[in-house]
Amino acid sequence: MSKVGQFFRESRAELKKVVWPSRDDVVSSVKVVIVSTVVIAVVLGLLDWGFTEVFRVIMK
């Protein structure tokens, strides 16, 4: 059991060394992720629509 206690003490000590990002950094990163996700979704949607139309024309 002493190893379990040691593990938690060491984990807590390591977490105190972590430099956590500021709120502004987190908000900025979230905005980048949301915008890039929307852009990629739109591009993939347009590609899907385009390929669908091309295959419809080919299959006629």
Secondary structure, DSSP 8 states (H G I E B T S, - for coil): -HHHHHHHHHHHHHHHH-----HHHHHHHHHHHHHHHHHHHHHHHHHHHHHHHHHHHHH-
